Amino acid sequence: MKYTVIIRAGNESGYVATVPALPGCVSQGRTRRQTLCNAKEAIEAYIEALLEDGLGVPVQTDAELVDVEVSAR
């Protein structure tokens, strides 16, 4: 399975990763590479927990990431 992972700079340091298709699936790390590795582990643990609880695993639907520039007055 493939999931989109969004990586942003952390508030204080490092990076934070979120997985939109898996609500509450969040990870962090000191570097982007470490954050992505940690996010992969978080996704695997998230899915394992769902399966253990007999719940369905969300499948990511096609998503398009688009940057939108706006101006504010």
PDB file as gemmi writes it, atoms N, CA and C in Angstrom:
CRYST1    1.000    1.000    1.000  90.00  90.00  90.00 P 1                      
ATOM      1  N   MET A   1       0.843  -1.184   0.000  1.00  0.00           N  
ATOM      2  CA  MET A   1       0.000   0.000   0.000  1.00  0.00           C  
ATOM      3  C   MET A   1       0.885   1.243   0.000  1.00  0.00           C  
ATOM      4  N   LYS A   2       0.363   2.293  -0.561  1.00  0.00           N  
ATOM      5  CA  LYS A   2       1.079   3.568  -0.580  1.00  0.00           C  
ATOM      6  C   LYS A   2       0.215   4.635   0.074  1.00  0.00           C  
ATOM      7  N   TYR A   3       0.876   5.490   0.855  1.00  0.00           N  
ATOM      8  CA  TYR A   3       0.197   6.600   1.518  1.00  0.00           C  
ATOM      9  C   TYR A   3       0.999   7.872   1.318  1.00  0.00           C  
ATOM     10  N   THR A   4       0.296   8.973   1.179  1.00  0.00           N  
ATOM     11  CA  THR A   4       0.941  10.275   1.105  1.00  0.00           C  
ATOM     12  C   THR A   4       1.349  10.690   2.508  1.00  0.00           C  
ATOM     13  N   VAL A   5       2.585  11.142   2.648  1.00  0.00           N  
ATOM     14  CA  VAL A   5       3.106  11.628   3.923  1.00  0.00           C  
ATOM     15  C   VAL A   5       3.463  13.102   3.727  1.00  0.00           C  
ATOM     16  N   ILE A   6       2.960  13.946   4.596  1.00  0.00           N  
ATOM     17  CA  ILE A   6       3.261  15.377   4.528  1.00  0.00           C  
ATOM     18  C   ILE A   6       4.273  15.689   5.618  1.00  0.00           C  
ATOM     19  N   ILE A   7       5.404  16.256   5.205  1.00  0.00           N  
ATOM     20  CA  ILE A   7       6.467  16.595   6.150  1.00  0.00           C  
ATOM     21  C   ILE A   7       6.571  18.110   6.245  1.00  0.00           C  
ATOM     22  N   ARG A   8       6.532  18.600   7.486  1.00  0.00           N  
ATOM     23  CA  ARG A   8       6.656  20.043   7.738  1.00  0.00           C  
ATOM     24  C   ARG A   8       7.731  20.272   8.788  1.00  0.00           C  
ATOM     25  N   ALA A   9       8.290  21.470   8.778  1.00  0.00           N  
ATOM     26  CA  ALA A   9       9.250  21.835   9.823  1.00  0.00           C  
ATOM     27  C   ALA A   9       8.516  21.866  11.157  1.00  0.00           C  
ATOM     28  N   GLY A  10       9.155  21.345  12.206  1.00  0.00           N  
ATOM     29  CA  GLY A  10       8.559  21.353  13.533  1.00  0.00           C  
ATOM     30  C   GLY A  10       8.507  22.751  14.113  1.00  0.00           C  
ATOM     31  N   ASN A  11       7.673  22.948  15.118  1.00  0.00           N  
ATOM     32  CA  ASN A  11       7.550  24.266  15.743  1.00  0.00           C  
ATOM     33  C   ASN A  11       8.843  24.720  16.402  1.00  0.00           C  
ATOM     34  N   GLU A  12       9.545  23.804  17.032  1.00  0.00           N  
ATOM     35  CA  GLU A  12      10.765  24.169  17.739  1.00  0.00           C  
ATOM     36  C   GLU A  12      12.012  23.690  17.006  1.00  0.00           C  
ATOM     37  N   SER A  13      11.973  22.452  16.489  1.00  0.00           N  
ATOM     38  CA  SER A  13      13.104  21.915  15.737  1.00  0.00           C  
ATOM     39  C   SER A  13      12.658  20.656  15.027  1.00  0.00           C  
ATOM     40  N   GLY A  14      13.477  20.164  14.139  1.00  0.00           N  
ATOM     41  CA  GLY A  14      13.183  18.927  13.435  1.00  0.00           C  
ATOM     42  C   GLY A  14      11.990  19.045  12.510  1.00  0.00           C  
ATOM     43  N   TYR A  15      11.380  17.893  12.253  1.00  0.00           N  
ATOM     44  CA  TYR A  15      10.273  17.816  11.299  1.00  0.00           C  
ATOM     45  C   TYR A  15       9.140  16.966  11.870  1.00  0.00           C  
ATOM     46  N   VAL A  16       7.943  17.213  11.352  1.00  0.00           N  
ATOM     47  CA  VAL A  16       6.759  16.459  11.758  1.00  0.00           C  
ATOM     48  C   VAL A  16       6.119  15.901  10.490  1.00  0.00           C  
ATOM     49  N   ALA A  17       5.735  14.634  10.542  1.00  0.00           N  
ATOM     50  CA  ALA A  17       5.081  13.980   9.408  1.00  0.00           C  
ATOM     51  C   ALA A  17       3.658  13.605   9.781  1.00  0.00           C  
ATOM     52  N   THR A  18       2.727  13.854   8.874  1.00  0.00           N  
ATOM     53  CA  THR A  18       1.348  13.437   9.053  1.00  0.00           C  
ATOM     54  C   THR A  18       0.926  12.617   7.839  1.00  0.00           C  
ATOM     55  N   VAL A  19      -0.048  11.741   8.053  1.00  0.00           N  
ATOM     56  CA  VAL A  19      -0.560  10.883   6.987  1.00  0.00           C  
ATOM     57  C   VAL A  19      -2.059  11.161   6.877  1.00  0.00           C  
ATOM     58  N   PRO A  20      -2.464  11.985   5.913  1.00  0.00           N  
ATOM     59  CA  PRO A  20      -3.870  12.395   5.821  1.00  0.00           C  
ATOM     60  C   PRO A  20      -4.874  11.246   5.754  1.00  0.00           C  
ATOM     61  N   ALA A  21      -4.527  10.151   5.109  1.00  0.00           N  
ATOM     62  CA  ALA A  21      -5.461   9.034   4.966  1.00  0.00           C  
ATOM     63  C   ALA A  21      -5.626   8.237   6.260  1.00  0.00           C  
ATOM     64  N   LEU A  22      -4.721   8.446   7.222  1.00  0.00           N  
ATOM     65  CA  LEU A  22      -4.768   7.720   8.487  1.00  0.00           C  
ATOM     66  C   LEU A  22      -4.863   8.731   9.633  1.00  0.00           C  
ATOM     67  N   PRO A  23      -6.065   9.140  10.006  1.00  0.00           N  
ATOM     68  CA  PRO A  23      -6.247  10.165  11.028  1.00  0.00           C  
ATOM     69  C   PRO A  23      -5.487   9.845  12.320  1.00  0.00           C  
ATOM     70  N   GLY A  24      -4.719  10.808  12.788  1.00  0.00           N  
ATOM     71  CA  GLY A  24      -3.966  10.635  14.027  1.00  0.00           C  
ATOM     72  C   GLY A  24      -2.606   9.988  13.837  1.00  0.00           C  
ATOM     73  N   CYS A  25      -2.281   9.587  12.625  1.00  0.00           N  
ATOM     74  CA  CYS A  25      -0.971   8.974  12.357  1.00  0.00           C  
ATOM     75  C   CYS A  25       0.039  10.096  12.133  1.00  0.00           C  
ATOM     76  N   VAL A  26       0.850  10.342  13.163  1.00  0.00           N  
ATOM     77  CA  VAL A  26       1.811  11.439  13.155  1.00  0.00           C  
ATOM     78  C   VAL A  26       3.143  10.918  13.665  1.00  0.00           C  
ATOM     79  N   SER A  27       4.225  11.428  13.107  1.00  0.00           N  
ATOM     80  CA  SER A  27       5.553  11.054  13.570  1.00  0.00           C  
ATOM     81  C   SER A  27       6.457  12.266  13.458  1.00  0.00           C  
ATOM     82  N   GLN A  28       7.666  12.139  13.984  1.00  0.00           N  
ATOM     83  CA  GLN A  28       8.604  13.256  13.916  1.00  0.00           C  
ATOM     84  C   GLN A  28      10.036  12.738  13.861  1.00  0.00           C  
ATOM     85  N   GLY A  29      10.970  13.641  13.600  1.00  0.00           N  
ATOM     86  CA  GLY A  29      12.380  13.281  13.570  1.00  0.00           C  
ATOM     87  C   GLY A  29      13.244  14.514  13.482  1.00  0.00           C  
ATOM     88  N   ARG A  30      14.545  14.324  13.669  1.00  0.00           N  
ATOM     89  CA  ARG A  30      15.473  15.461  13.616  1.00  0.00           C  
ATOM     90  C   ARG A  30      15.748  15.896  12.184  1.00  0.00           C  
ATOM     91  N   THR A  31      15.778  14.935  11.248  1.00  0.00           N  
ATOM     92  CA  THR A  31      16.019  15.243   9.841  1.00  0.00           C  
ATOM     93  C   THR A  31      14.820  14.784   9.015  1.00  0.00           C  
ATOM     94  N   ARG A  32      14.751  15.264   7.778  1.00  0.00           N  
ATOM     95  CA  ARG A  32      13.661  14.831   6.898  1.00  0.00           C  
ATOM     96  C   ARG A  32      13.724  13.319   6.673  1.00  0.00           C  
ATOM     97  N   ARG A  33      14.932  12.825   6.473  1.00  0.00           N  
ATOM     98  CA  ARG A  33      15.115  11.391   6.218  1.00  0.00           C  
ATOM     99  C   ARG A  33      14.659  10.564   7.427  1.00  0.00           C  
ATOM    100  N   GLN A  34      15.074  10.973   8.610  1.00  0.00           N  
ATOM    101  CA  GLN A  34      14.684  10.264   9.829  1.00  0.00           C  
ATOM    102  C   GLN A  34      13.167  10.350  10.027  1.00  0.00           C  
ATOM    103  N   THR A  35      12.602  11.500   9.732  1.00  0.00           N  
ATOM    104  CA  THR A  35      11.156  11.693   9.877  1.00  0.00           C  
ATOM    105  C   THR A  35      10.395  10.768   8.945  1.00  0.00           C  
ATOM    106  N   LEU A  36      10.851  10.632   7.715  1.00  0.00           N  
ATOM    107  CA  LEU A  36      10.191   9.750   6.762  1.00  0.00           C  
ATOM    108  C   LEU A  36      10.297   8.288   7.207  1.00  0.00           C  
ATOM    109  N   CYS A  37      11.451   7.895   7.715  1.00  0.00           N  
ATOM    110  CA  CYS A  37      11.642   6.538   8.231  1.00  0.00           C  
ATOM    111  C   CYS A  37      10.704   6.287   9.412  1.00  0.00           C  
ATOM    112  N   ASN A  38      10.622   7.253  10.316  1.00  0.00           N  
ATOM    113  CA  ASN A  38       9.733   7.132  11.472  1.00  0.00           C  
ATOM    114  C   ASN A  38       8.271   7.089  11.045  1.00  0.00           C  
ATOM    115  N   ALA A  39       7.932   7.843  10.003  1.00  0.00           N  
ATOM    116  CA  ALA A  39       6.553   7.849   9.505  1.00  0.00           C  
ATOM    117  C   ALA A  39       6.189   6.475   8.948  1.00  0.00           C  
ATOM    118  N   LYS A  40       7.117   5.840   8.249  1.00  0.00           N  
ATOM    119  CA  LYS A  40       6.863   4.500   7.716  1.00  0.00           C  
ATOM    120  C   LYS A  40       6.579   3.527   8.859  1.00  0.00           C  
ATOM    121  N   GLU A  41       7.370   3.600   9.911  1.00  0.00           N  
ATOM    122  CA  GLU A  41       7.146   2.738  11.075  1.00  0.00           C  
ATOM    123  C   GLU A  41       5.793   3.040  11.726  1.00  0.00           C  
ATOM    124  N   ALA A  42       5.431   4.317  11.800  1.00  0.00           N  
ATOM    125  CA  ALA A  42       4.150   4.714  12.395  1.00  0.00           C  
ATOM    126  C   ALA A  42       2.983   4.179  11.564  1.00  0.00           C  
ATOM    127  N   ILE A  43       3.105   4.229  10.252  1.00  0.00           N  
ATOM    128  CA  ILE A  43       2.054   3.713   9.366  1.00  0.00           C  
ATOM    129  C   ILE A  43       1.880   2.211   9.585  1.00  0.00           C  
ATOM    130  N   GLU A  44       2.998   1.500   9.635  1.00  0.00           N  
ATOM    131  CA  GLU A  44       2.931   0.053   9.842  1.00  0.00           C  
ATOM    132  C   GLU A  44       2.282  -0.285  11.182  1.00  0.00           C  
ATOM    133  N   ALA A  45       2.653   0.433  12.239  1.00  0.00           N  
ATOM    134  CA  ALA A  45       2.072   0.193  13.568  1.00  0.00           C  
ATOM    135  C   ALA A  45       0.585   0.538  13.573  1.00  0.00           C  
ATOM    136  N   TYR A  46       0.209   1.612  12.918  1.00  0.00           N  
ATOM    137  CA  TYR A  46      -1.183   2.041  12.828  1.00  0.00           C  
ATOM    138  C   TYR A  46      -2.024   0.951  12.182  1.00  0.00           C  
ATOM    139  N   ILE A  47      -1.533   0.433  11.043  1.00  0.00           N  
ATOM    140  CA  ILE A  47      -2.269  -0.604  10.315  1.00  0.00           C  
ATOM    141  C   ILE A  47      -2.348  -1.888  11.131  1.00  0.00           C  
ATOM    142  N   GLU A  48      -1.260  -2.266  11.781  1.00  0.00           N  
ATOM    143  CA  GLU A  48      -1.264  -3.465  12.626  1.00  0.00           C  
ATOM    144  C   GLU A  48      -2.301  -3.343  13.746  1.00  0.00           C  
ATOM    145  N   ALA A  49      -2.393  -2.159  14.353  1.00  0.00           N  
ATOM    146  CA  ALA A  49      -3.358  -1.936  15.436  1.00  0.00           C  
ATOM    147  C   ALA A  49      -4.787  -2.057  14.910  1.00  0.00           C  
ATOM    148  N   LEU A  50      -5.045  -1.518  13.729  1.00  0.00           N  
ATOM    149  CA  LEU A  50      -6.384  -1.641  13.145  1.00  0.00           C  
ATOM    150  C   LEU A  50      -6.739  -3.103  12.916  1.00  0.00           C  
ATOM    151  N   LEU A  51      -5.805  -3.852  12.352  1.00  0.00           N  
ATOM    152  CA  LEU A  51      -6.055  -5.262  12.058  1.00  0.00           C  
ATOM    153  C   LEU A  51      -6.275  -6.062  13.345  1.00  0.00           C  
ATOM    154  N   GLU A  52      -5.485  -5.776  14.374  1.00  0.00           N  
ATOM    155  CA  GLU A  52      -5.649  -6.469  15.656  1.00  0.00           C  
ATOM    156  C   GLU A  52      -7.020  -6.204  16.266  1.00  0.00           C  
ATOM    157  N   ASP A  53      -7.537  -5.003  16.022  1.00  0.00           N  
ATOM    158  CA  ASP A  53      -8.851  -4.636  16.555  1.00  0.00           C  
ATOM    159  C   ASP A  53      -9.995  -5.048  15.627  1.00  0.00           C  
ATOM    160  N   GLY A  54      -9.654  -5.715  14.523  1.00  0.00           N  
ATOM    161  CA  GLY A  54     -10.674  -6.165  13.581  1.00  0.00           C  
ATOM    162  C   GLY A  54     -11.292  -5.049  12.765  1.00  0.00           C  
ATOM    163  N   LEU A  55     -10.584  -3.956  12.634  1.00  0.00           N  
ATOM    164  CA  LEU A  55     -11.089  -2.803  11.881  1.00  0.00           C  
ATOM    165  C   LEU A  55     -10.506  -2.796  10.471  1.00  0.00           C  
ATOM    166  N   GLY A  56     -11.204  -2.139   9.583  1.00  0.00           N  
ATOM    167  CA  GLY A  56     -10.727  -2.027   8.208  1.00  0.00           C  
ATOM    168  C   GLY A  56      -9.570  -1.038   8.092  1.00  0.00           C  
ATOM    169  N   VAL A  57      -8.746  -1.264   7.106  1.00  0.00           N  
ATOM    170  CA  VAL A  57      -7.595  -0.390   6.859  1.00  0.00           C  
ATOM    171  C   VAL A  57      -7.978   0.622   5.782  1.00  0.00           C  
ATOM    172  N   PRO A  58      -7.893   1.917   6.094  1.00  0.00           N  
ATOM    173  CA  PRO A  58      -8.213   2.929   5.081  1.00  0.00           C  
ATOM    174  C   PRO A  58      -7.261   2.824   3.886  1.00  0.00           C  
ATOM    175  N   VAL A  59      -7.832   2.927   2.718  1.00  0.00           N  
ATOM    176  CA  VAL A  59      -7.036   2.919   1.501  1.00  0.00           C  
ATOM    177  C   VAL A  59      -7.017   4.342   0.977  1.00  0.00           C  
ATOM    178  N   GLN A  60      -5.839   4.795   0.638  1.00  0.00           N  
ATOM    179  CA  GLN A  60      -5.739   6.158   0.125  1.00  0.00           C  
ATOM    180  C   GLN A  60      -6.322   6.210  -1.278  1.00  0.00           C  
ATOM    181  N   THR A  61      -7.217   7.146  -1.488  1.00  0.00           N  
ATOM    182  CA  THR A  61      -7.746   7.359  -2.828  1.00  0.00           C  
ATOM    183  C   THR A  61      -6.798   8.294  -3.554  1.00  0.00           C  
ATOM    184  N   ASP A  62      -6.944   8.358  -4.843  1.00  0.00           N  
ATOM    185  CA  ASP A  62      -6.080   9.252  -5.609  1.00  0.00           C  
ATOM    186  C   ASP A  62      -6.176  10.656  -5.039  1.00  0.00           C  
ATOM    187  N   ALA A  63      -5.037  11.237  -4.814  1.00  0.00           N  
ATOM    188  CA  ALA A  63      -4.986  12.583  -4.254  1.00  0.00           C  
ATOM    189  C   ALA A  63      -4.103  13.444  -5.138  1.00  0.00           C  
ATOM    190  N   GLU A  64      -4.453  14.680  -5.220  1.00  0.00           N  
ATOM    191  CA  GLU A  64      -3.647  15.625  -5.978  1.00  0.00           C  
ATOM    192  C   GLU A  64      -3.228  16.734  -5.021  1.00  0.00           C  
ATOM    193  N   LEU A  65      -1.938  16.906  -4.866  1.00  0.00           N  
ATOM    194  CA  LEU A  65      -1.428  17.980  -4.021  1.00  0.00           C  
ATOM    195  C   LEU A  65      -1.200  19.206  -4.892  1.00  0.00           C  
ATOM    196  N   VAL A  66      -1.803  20.296  -4.498  1.00  0.00           N  
ATOM    197  CA  VAL A  66      -1.721  21.520  -5.276  1.00  0.00           C  
ATOM    198  C   VAL A  66      -1.380  22.670  -4.340  1.00  0.00           C  
ATOM    199  N   ASP A  67      -0.385  23.465  -4.703  1.00  0.00           N  
ATOM    200  CA  ASP A  67      -0.072  24.673  -3.962  1.00  0.00           C  
ATOM    201  C   ASP A  67      -0.923  25.806  -4.512  1.00  0.00           C  
ATOM    202  N   VAL A  68      -1.564  26.527  -3.634  1.00  0.00           N  
ATOM    203  CA  VAL A  68      -2.425  27.628  -4.055  1.00  0.00           C  
ATOM    204  C   VAL A  68      -1.878  28.903  -3.422  1.00  0.00           C  
ATOM    205  N   GLU A  69      -1.611  29.900  -4.230  1.00  0.00           N  
ATOM    206  CA  GLU A  69      -1.114  31.179  -3.733  1.00  0.00           C  
ATOM    207  C   GLU A  69      -2.274  32.145  -3.603  1.00  0.00           C  
ATOM    208  N   VAL A  70      -2.388  32.775  -2.450  1.00  0.00           N  
ATOM    209  CA  VAL A  70      -3.466  33.747  -2.235  1.00  0.00           C  
ATOM    210  C   VAL A  70      -2.859  35.046  -1.707  1.00  0.00           C  
ATOM    211  N   SER A  71      -3.603  36.102  -1.865  1.00  0.00           N  
ATOM    212  CA  SER A  71      -3.151  37.373  -1.304  1.00  0.00           C  
ATOM    213  C   SER A  71      -4.194  37.830  -0.305  1.00  0.00           C  
ATOM    214  N   ALA A  72      -3.726  38.392   0.778  1.00  0.00           N  
ATOM    215  CA  ALA A  72      -4.618  38.902   1.821  1.00  0.00           C  
ATOM    216  C   ALA A  72      -4.396  40.395   1.972  1.00  0.00           C  
ATOM    217  N   ARG A  73      -5.442  41.082   2.284  1.00  0.00           N  
ATOM    218  CA  ARG A  73      -5.320  42.540   2.437  1.00  0.00           C  
ATOM    219  C   ARG A  73      -5.014  42.911   3.843  1.00  0.00           C  
TER     220      ARG A  73                                                      
END                                                                             
